[in-house]
Amino acid sequence: MANISEPDLRPANPRFSSGPCAKRPGWSLEALNDAALGRSHRAKVGKSKLAQAIDDTREILGVPADYRIGIVPASDTGAVEMAMWSLLGARGTDVLAWESFGAGWVTDAVKQLQLKDVRTFDAPYGEIVDLTQVDFDRDVVFTWNGTTSGVKMPNGDAIPANRQGLTICDATSAAFAQDLPFDKLDVVTFSWQKVMGGEAAHGMLILSPRAVERLESYKPSWPLPKIFRMTKGGKLIEGIFKGETINTPSMLCVEDYLDTLAWGKTIGGLEALKARANANLKVIEDFVAANDWIGFLAKRPEIRSNTSVCLTFTDPDLVAQSEDAQNAFAKGVASLLEKEGVALDIGAYRDAPAGLRIWCGATVEASDLEALMPWLAWAYDQQKAEMAKAA
Ligand SMILES: Cc1ncc(COP(=O)(O)O)c(C=O)c1O
């Protein structure tokens, strides 16, 4: 028998997906009224909007003046692969993985690029690798925030300032929610669809002066498709980093990114965006502390994400069940909440351990998470009652 009755309060916005993520508070299609639609992205108006997107990104994230910022095709994946295909192979490479997307970059390095000198390091879900084992005199590819496991790098302390290799960092679910130490990062990538609640399909590629030096001095042995090419005649194509995109962007998506960046600036920039994500995580931390049947996949707080928050059911009755049964239980909880319209898209990622993943990035309101928590207890109780009935 279920014991908990349906809570009265519902989240005003039930969108807790880990990407595309909730739009900023107050967003409506009217925010896009000023989009340069039906105009060339090379016209003055289009170019100035693209340049503005780069400038605002630099301002909010605190990207150093001598780092290039480009808008590139194919979302975060496009930006990461563009960097890997253009930069790797000049020296040995270490690729680090602590969840599914990092594992994808391992596949790229080992099976697709077939790098001659490559080492791979992986950690189970909920952990990150031992960074003291990594050699930063080699190139290092890693994900700052593991979206499917809810872990993050604690900081950049393990990365030496005087490293010989390049650090290539997939920061798509970290940018705008966590500090990114640019002096320790040579390539930083992200997509608009994550913490700022923008649209997918466009990637951001940030390059340090050392990454540019590599681009201008090293030519990979494999062919590069046009959408990966950042140099011409051995020189960086500077236009890419001023808004002259390689191919045609969506000016509707650009307008939407400009809108959310303007919102970010209005509320107080990076500090305010980080504070919102931290406050959101705190709502879930308080709930987990008060309930012994649920826990974080990332047990160590210093590596626990404040964006993609991954939860598992720790109830011994459940833990004793088969993996399939645990998956079915977790899916049951997520689909009950979806059916009630109180939480959309919070099932764990398909390759991750059974559980829930609740996005806590800056566009999510803490009040919505507060409203969701009693529903979580309700859905868990419902599923437990179902389980008891079936036994
Ligand atoms: C860590 C990480 N890397 C890469 C991706 C792929 O991003 P996109 O679909 O924007 O290319 C995602 C998407 O969720 C991600 O979380």
The ligand as a Gaussian input file, in Angstrom:
#p B3LYP/6-31G(d) Opt

LIG

0 1
 C       29.725000      16.047000     -21.823000
 C       29.033000      16.089000     -23.146000
 N       29.753000      16.086000     -24.269000
 C       29.174000      16.135000     -25.484000
 C       27.810000      16.201000     -25.616000
 C       27.211000      16.266000     -26.988000
 O       26.700000      17.532000     -27.145000
 P       25.979000      18.013000     -28.473000
 O       24.818000      17.102000     -28.667000
 O       25.605000      19.412000     -28.150000
 O       26.975000      17.888000     -29.560000
 C       27.007000      16.229000     -24.492000
 C       25.536000      16.284000     -24.606000
 O       24.785000      16.088000     -23.686000
 C       27.623000      16.172000     -23.227000
 O       26.887000      16.202000     -22.124000

